[in-house]
């Protein structure tokens, strides 16, 4: 079933923030915490400190909605600006619907990452639409 979630970028304190949210909502992380050291080849290029930062975490909150997050540090080439550190994450049921949404939402905007098969097994891409809204697309269908 297709879902939508909110994706948050933090400048190195994702674990602290998500442990707080976990306590507030009384829920558990879905699939645990993935760290950058768990990512094939990425960990080779990182400092020991950055290797232990959060690559991905997912936490159910209310009404089936999930908060997801990652650490996006300046050492990794990111500058987190609160207010613009949020993505709307779409998880359509099919690749065809994912491609349609990606094409229409990226038109006139900026493609950050073209749709592609990723090491975690899903089809993923991201863009900023012509209004400045950030979108992520993740399809689990093969």
MOLIN-V730804 format. One record per pair of residues at least 24 apart in sequence whose ideal C-beta (glycine too) atoms are under 10 Angstrom apart, sorted by the first residue. I is the first residue (numbers start at 1). J is the second residue. Records with the same first field share a line. If there is no record, write none. Layout:
# MOLIN-V730804
I = J / J
This chain:
# MOLIN-V730804
1 = 64 / 91 / 93
2 = 90 / 91 / 92 / 93 / 94 / 97 / 98 / 139
3 = 64 / 65 / 66 / 89 / 90 / 91 / 92 / 93 / 138
4 = 64 / 65 / 66 / 88 / 89 / 90 / 91 / 92
5 = 58 / 59 / 60 / 61 / 64 / 65 / 66 / 67 / 68 / 87 / 88 / 89 / 90 / 91 / 136 / 138
6 = 61 / 65 / 66 / 67 / 68 / 69 / 86 / 87 / 88 / 89
7 = 56 / 58 / 66 / 67 / 68 / 69 / 70 / 85 / 86 / 87 / 88 / 89 / 126 / 134 / 135 / 136 / 138
8 = 57 / 67 / 68 / 69 / 70 / 72 / 80 / 82 / 85 / 86 / 87 / 89
9 = 69 / 70 / 71 / 72 / 73 / 78 / 80 / 81 / 82 / 84 / 85 / 86 / 87 / 134
10 = 53 / 54 / 69 / 70 / 71 / 72 / 73 / 80 / 82 / 85
11 = 53 / 71 / 72 / 73 / 74 / 76 / 78 / 79 / 80 / 81 / 82 / 85
12 = 49 / 50 / 53 / 54 / 71 / 72 / 73 / 74 / 75 / 76 / 80
13 = 53 / 54 / 69 / 71 / 73 / 80
14 = 53 / 54 / 55 / 56 / 57 / 68 / 69 / 70 / 71 / 72
15 = 52 / 53 / 54 / 57 / 69 / 71
16 = 54
17 = 54 / 57 / 67 / 69 / 71
18 = 54 / 57 / 58 / 59 / 67 / 68 / 69
19 = 57 / 59
21 = 57 / 59 / 61 / 67 / 69
22 = 57 / 59 / 60 / 61 / 67
24 = 59 / 61
25 = 59 / 60 / 61 / 62 / 67
26 = 61
27 = 59 / 60 / 61 / 62 / 66 / 67
28 = 59 / 60
29 = 56 / 57 / 58 / 59 / 60
30 = 57 / 58 / 59 / 60 / 66 / 68
31 = 56 / 57 / 58 / 120
32 = 56 / 57 / 58
33 = 57 / 58 / 69
34 = 58 / 70 / 120
35 = 71
36 = 70 / 71 / 73 / 76
38 = 119 / 120
39 = 119 / 120
40 = 119 / 120
41 = 119
42 = 76 / 119
45 = 76
46 = 73 / 75 / 76
47 = 73 / 75
49 = 73 / 75
50 = 75 / 76
55 = 120
56 = 120
58 = 89
66 = 91
68 = 136 / 138
84 = 128 / 132 / 133 / 134
85 = 134
86 = 133 / 134
87 = 112 / 126 / 127 / 128 / 133 / 134 / 135 / 136 / 137
88 = 129 / 133 / 134 / 135 / 136 / 137
89 = 126 / 134 / 135 / 136 / 137 / 138
90 = 135 / 136 / 137 / 138 / 139
91 = 122 / 136 / 137 / 138 / 139 / 140 / 141
92 = 123 / 137 / 138 / 139 / 140 / 141
93 = 139 / 140 / 141
94 = 123 / 139 / 141
95 = 123 / 137 / 139 / 140 / 141 / 142
96 = 139 / 141
97 = 137 / 139 / 141
98 = 122 / 123 / 124 / 125 / 137 / 138 / 139 / 140 / 141
99 = 123 / 125 / 137 / 139
101 = 125 / 127 / 135 / 137 / 139
102 = 126 / 127 / 135 / 136 / 137 / 139
103 = 127
104 = 129
105 = 129 / 130 / 131 / 133 / 135 / 137
106 = 130 / 135 / 137
109 = 133 / 134 / 135
110 = 134
112 = 136
113 = 137
115 = 139
117 = 142
